[in-house]
Amino acid sequence: EEIVAHSRNVSSLVLGKSSGRLLATGGDDCRVNIWSVNKPSCIMSLKGHTTPIRSLQINVNEELLVSGSQSGSIRVWDLEAAKILCTLLGHKVSICSLDFHPFGNFVASGSLDTNIKLWDVRRKGCIFKYKSHTQAVRCLRFSPDGQWLASAADDHTIKLWDLAAGKMMFEFTGHSGPVNVVEFHPNEYLLASGSSDRTVRFWDLEKFQVVSCIEEEATPVRCVLFNPDGCCLYSGFQGSLRVYGWEPERCLDVVFVNWGKVADLSICNNQLIGVSFAQSTVSSFVVDLSRVTKSGFILHGLIRDDEPLVPPAPMGSSLRRIYDRPSTSCSKPQSRVKHNSESERRSPSSEDDQDEKESKAEIQNLEDYKEIFQRKNAICQTPPRNEPFPAPPEDEPVTAKEAVKSSQAPDVHTSLPKQGLVLELRLSSRRPPIASSTPFTRKEPSVIPAARNVPIGTKASDFLPAVKNQSQTELADEEAMSQIRKGHQSMCAVLSSRLKNLEAVRAVWSTSDIKASM
């Protein structure tokens, strides 16, 4: 399927990972367009950016979208309400990567300025700024439990950040070219990375070392995606899809797809959807995964015949830890510390309000919009998750010297973090681990129809006891109240008598004559 997505060149796109049917595209025309995959008409067009769109991301529930522009501005959109939520300003140059936190209203952004920023969508401000990369940050990914952030950059490195401690945990080196993409395993402590050096590497997040490296004479790795059960990794190359295993490293299958430079992958109903763009057109492709080899010993020259083969682990078994950590918590800072400068944590100004008023969402196809978004507005019976970490504390009054020191935003370097820059993760918000061997099914509660259509409590007769074979005529409010008052005086007399008896017992008990009081 091929569509003309923008009036000018397409500069970025992203697929929704939950349904596999939602597609967002950004163009040099400064617009973000929302599409349903394999449908030619645009559902919604988001206006507000003044420079070309360079990065897009959709959250897990496919309710929010974040867009980053060439000027460094970031906008968060509510797709269900078809409106802008906030504008985030802080980067000075083009946005290269974005990602939503899996649980909370937080967004991570990476830029050509080599900085990584963590934003609070509700407060419309920056919480932390991470500085360690020396070149553009090309990809950001939160871990499935929301406690880590992985960043990949043009400086050939991958860095793992601990959000609770506010510092870098480890730096993975080994790629000889810019790292284009990183992806967490859905269950295990495993990270995959794809680079322009034409290699895919797998990293152990317990031992912080490389598990395996797959090198092939192909094209630069543009996107990677784990199978939902974690049995294999799909890698998108120019003109082909390759399926990899990592212990031992092997290519399980190769599917030739004429998708050119594929930009994103998604899986839905055992089908892999790939999208690519060229100039102003966007093309989508579908691969039937039931015909793709996902495990076994079908190898393509990555292991020599004279080497002993180690059987791969059966599907569903884990060779390393899964995202289920011991119940530990990070200590809160002893004193409140100013996290960011006023320029990054300011309250929305009139200039920002005017900017957001000029941003708007235009619904182009009302029928598709209602089908995709408005049906999500049904009452959810699952309570919302707790926030993964608390919002930044309010600033306390500081002295003149402290105010001068706190005028700059704290940077998180590879060295020890500054005191007080610690966030407390609420571990109760972590997603429970799901065993890959047994699919997770949620039992829907049975619906018990009500015996009446009129709300209870609106009439005085509703408070009378139910009587079988009562007449169908309803009692008037005066008659119902008279019946309710009939036994009131006698009940008050009984209760008064009991109160007098209890007071007599208490008086004897207070004289320590327990036997007499009993």
N, C-alpha and C positions, 0 to 999 in steps of 0.2 A: 504494500500500500504506500503510495507517495502523495504527499499533500504540499501545497504551497503555504508555508506557515507564516511568512512575514513579507512585508513589502520590500524589505531589504534583506541582507544576508542574515542567516541564523547563526548566532554566536554561542549558544549553550542550550542544553535540554536535559531533562531528567524524567525518569519513570517512577510512578508510585509503586512501592514494593509490596503493599498489602493486597491490592486487587489486581494489579498488573494491567489495568485498563485506563489509568490516568496518565496523561502525558502533558508536561509543561515545557514550553519553548521560549527562549529569549532571543531577541534579535537586535541588530544595529538600529532598528527603528525605535529603540528605547521602550518597547512593549514586552509584556509577558502574556503569552496566549496559552489557554488551557484547552486540551483536546481529550476526546475519548479515542483510544487506540482503534485504528481501522475505521474511523468515521471521518468523513472529509470536512465537516463543518466545525468551526471553532465554538466552544461552549462559552468561554469567557475571555475577555481581554482586560489586562491590568495596566493602567496608565499611571504614571507618576515619576518614573525615572527620567532624567534629562540627558543621560549618556548611555551608550550601548550596554546591554546586559551581559555579564561575564560568568555568572555562576547562579545555579538554582538548586533548591532542595525541597522535598516534600516530607512532612513528618510521618510518623508511623501510622497514625489514624487517617492520613490523607485528608485532614481538615485544615491544616495550615501550610503555607508556602512561604519560603524566604528567598529573596532575590538580591543579588549583589551586582553593582554596576562598575563601570570603568572608572568612575570618579571616586569610588570607595564607599558610597552610601549603600545602606542595607535597608530593605523594606520587608516587613512581615505582614502577610495577607491572611485573612480569614476567608477560606474558600466557601464555607457553608453560608456565611452571612454576606459574602460578596462585598467585602470592604477591607480597607487597610487597618491594621492594628497599631503599628508604630513604625517610625523611621529611626534607624540606629546610625549615628555618625561618629566616626573615630579613626577609621583608616583614611589615609591621604591619597592612596593610589588604588589601582584596580583590585577588586575582590577575585580571588582564584578558587576558593573552596568554601563550602558551607556544610553544616550538618546540624540536625536537631537532636537534642538530648532525648533518649528513648522514653523518659517518664515526665520530666518537668518542662516548664516553659522557658527553656534555655537554648541558646543558639551559639555555636562556635563558628568563627570565621577566620580564614587565612588569606593573606594578601601578598601582593608583590613587594610590600614593604618588609617582608620576612616575619611579621608579627602574627601571633594568634591571639584572638580576643574571645572571651566568654561573656555572653550578654544575657541579661535578665529581660525577657520580653515584657513582663508586666511593669517593671520599673523603668523600662526604656533606657537602660544604662549598662555600662560595661562593669563586670565584676572583677575580672582578672585579665592581665595581659601577659602572655608567655613569650619570652624572647630567647631564642637559642639558634634557630636556623639562620643560615647566611644567605640563602636565596629564596625565591618565591615558594610559598607553601601551596602545593598542588592538590592535596587531598586531606580531608579530616574525617575521622570516624570515631564515634563513641562506642565503647564496649557494650555488649548486650545487657550487662547489669548497671550500666551508667556510671561506673566509678573511674574508668580510664578514658583517655583520649589519645588516639594515635594520629600522628601527623607525618606526611610525606612531602618532600621538597625537591627542588632542583639541585640541591647541594649533595645529592646521592644518599641521603640519610633518612632514617625513620626514627621518630622519637615517640616515646610512650610517656604520657603525663598522668600523674595521680591527682585527681580532682580534689580528694580529701586533704592531702598534704600540700597541695598547691605547688608541686615541684616536678621536675622530670625524673622518671624512674630509671629509664635506660635509653641509650642511643644505639640503634642497630645500623651497622655499617657492613657493606659487602657488595652493594650494587655499584656498577661502574658508570652509570648514567642517571639522569633524572628519574626519580620515582614518581610514577604517574598516579598510582592507585594503591590503597591498602584496604583490607577487609578482615573483620574478626570472624572466626569460626562461630557458628550459632550456639554451640554448647561448650566446647573445650577451650582451654587456654592456648589458643593457636592463632597466629596472625599470618595472612598472606599478603604479598606485595608484588606488584608488577611494575616493570621499569622500561625505559627506552633502550636499555642495554639488551633487550630481548630475552630476559630471564624472568621467571616466577620463583620467588623464594618463600619458604615457610619458616616461621619463627616460633620457638617455644617460649611462652610467656611465663613459665615457671623457672626455667634454667637460663632464660635470656640468651639463647644461642640458636643458630640456624639448624632447622630440622633437615631440610633438603633444598636443593636448588635444581630447577629444571631449565636447561639451556637448549634452545632449538634454533635452527636457521629459519627464523620466521621474521615477522615485523615487530615493531615495538608493542608491548602489552598496553592496551588502551583501557580495559576494564576487566574486573574479576568479580565473581559471585559464587558463594558456596551454595550447594544444594541445601534445601531447607532442613534435611535430616543430617547434614554435615558429612555425607559419604564421599563427596568429591568436590572439586572446584572447576567452575567453568571460566575460561579465559577467552576474551574477545580479541582477535587479531584482525588485521585488514584482510578480509576475504575468507575468514575461517573461524570456527569455534572449536576449541580444544578442551578436552576433559582430562583433568589431572588427578592423580593420587599422590600422596606425599610420603608414605611409609610402607614400602620404599617408593622413591620418586619414579613415576611412570606416567605415560600418556595412555589413557584408556580408550580414547576415541578422538577422531578428527571429523568435523562436519564442515564441508565447504559451503559458505553462505556468501552470496554476492551483495554484502551490505557495505562494502567499502570500509571507511574508518568508523567502526561502530563506536558509539558514544556512551551507551548505557544498556544494562541488562536487567531483566526482571523475570520472575517465575510465577506462573498462575495456572492451576489446573493441569499440572504436569506438562506445561508448555513453556518454553523459554522465549521471551520476547526481546528482540534487539532493535535498537533505533540508531540511525545515523543521519547526518545532515550534510548537505552540500549546497552552498550558496543560499538560496531562499527556500529550498525544499527539504522536507523531512521524510525519510523512508522507514517503514517498520517491517520487521521480519519475524516469523514464527518458526521455531524448531520443536518438533515433537520429541519430547524427552523419553517417551516409551520406546523409541527406536535407537536411543543412544546408550552406549555401554557406560555404566557408572561404576562398576567394580569388576574385579576378576583379574585375569592374567593376560589380557590382550594388550601387548606392549608394542611400542613403535620405536625401537632402537635406543631407548634410554637406558636399558640394562643389557649388558653383554650376555651372550649365551653361555659363556664359561663361568659366569658368576652364579652362586646359589641364590635361588629365589626364596625370599621370606614371605610366606603367605600373608596377605593383608589381614588386618583385624576384622572379625565379622562385624557387619553393620549393627550399630546399636551399642557396641562396646567402646569404652573410652580408654585411650592410652595415657591420658593425662587428666589433670583436674578439670572439672567443669565449673561454671560460674556459680559456685555455692560456697562462699567463704565463711570462715568462723565469724561468730558475732563479735566483732571488734568495732570500736568507734574511735574517732579522732577527737582529741581534746579540744575544747573551745579555747580561743585566745583569752588570756587573763584580762586583758584590757582591750577595749574597742580601738581599732586602728583604722585610720582613713584609708580605704582601699584604692581609691582613684581620685584623680583631680576633678575639680568641679566641672571642667569641660566635658568629662566623660560620664559623670554621674548627676548631671544637672537635671532638674525637673523639666518637663516639656515647656518650652518657651512659646511665645506667640508666633515666632518664626517657624518653629516646628509644627505648630498647629496649622498654620497657613499652608505649610508644605504638605501636610497630611490631607487637608481639605482639597488641595489640587489633585491628589492621588485618588483614583476611583477605579472601580471594577465595572466593566460594561458586559452584561450578559448578552451574548450573541445568539445562543440557542436555548430557549427557556425549557423545552422538553427534555433535552439531555441534561441540563442543569438540575432539574427536579429529580430526574432518575438517579443521578450520581450523588448529589449532595443532600437534597432535602429529605430523602428517606433516612438519612443518618440522624435526623433530629428526634427520632423516637426515644422514649424514656429508657435510659440505661439502668438495668437492675444491678450492675456491678458498681460498688462504691469506688470513687476515684482514688488513685494511688497517692500516697504521701509524696511531698516534694523530695527529690533526691538529695538536696542540700538546701539549707536555709538561705533566705534572701540576705543580702549584705546588711549589716547592722547600721543603724542611723549614727551619724557623727555626733560625738560629744563635744562640748566646748573645749577648745584647745588654746594654749597660750600662743603668743605671737611667734615664738621660736618654732613651736610644733607646727603652726600653720604654714610657715615657710617650708619646713621639711615635707609636709604632706601635700604640697601643691603639685607634686609630680606623681604620675601613676606608678605603682610598684611594678617592677618587671621581674618575672620569674626566670632566672638564669639557670645554667647547669650547676652552679654552685649551690650552697645551702640556701634554702628559702629564708626570706626575711621573717622575723618574729611576728606572729599575729596573723600572718596570711594563711590561715588554716580554715578550711570549710569542714563542717561536720556532716558526714553522709548519714542519712537515716536509712539504715540497712533494711528496715522493713519494707522499703519501696522497691527493693530489688526484685526482678522478675524471677519466679521460682524456676529451677532447672527442669527441663523437659527431656526425658529419655528419648533418644532417637529411635529406639527399637519399637516403642509403642506409641502410636499417634495419640495426641491429647484430644479428648472429646469432652465437651462441656455439656452436662445434662441440663436441658432446658426445664425450668419449673413448670409444673402443670398449672393450668389456669382454671380456677374454680369460679363458675359463673355466679353472679350475685342473685339472691332470691328476689330482689326488688330493684327498681330503677330509680326510686326517689331517695335522696340522701337521708340517712337516719339522723334524728335530732332536730329537725326543723319544726316539729309539731310536739305539743305537750303530751299527746297520747303515745308517743314513742317511748316514754319513760315508764309506762305501765307494763306490768308483767304480761307476757304473751299467754293468751287463753285459747285453747282449742275450740273449734266450732263457733268462734265469735262471729257476730253479725258483720256483714260486709260494710255496713254504714259506719263511717268514721265518727269518733266522738269529737264534740266541739272542745275548744280549749278550756272553757269554763267548767264543763263536766269532768274533763280529765284532771284538772287541778283540784276539784273537790274530792275526787277519789284518792288523789295522792295525799291530801291533808287528813284523811280519815284516821289513819293510825298514827299520826304524828305525835299527838299529846300523850297517848298511852306509851309510846316508845320513849318519850322524854322522861316520863315518870319512872319507868324501869331503869333507865340509865342513871337517874338521880339516886335511886335507892342503892344501886351497885356502887356508886361513888361514895355514899356515906359509909357503907360497909368497908370499903377499901381504906378510907380515912381512919376508921376505928382500928383496923389491923395495923396500919402504919404508926398510929400513936402508941400502941402497945409495943410494937417492934422497936421503936426508938428508945424505950426504957430498958432495952437489952433483955426483956423477958420473952425470948424467942419461943419457948415452949407454950406460954399462955397465948401468944399471938397466933400460933399454929392451931 
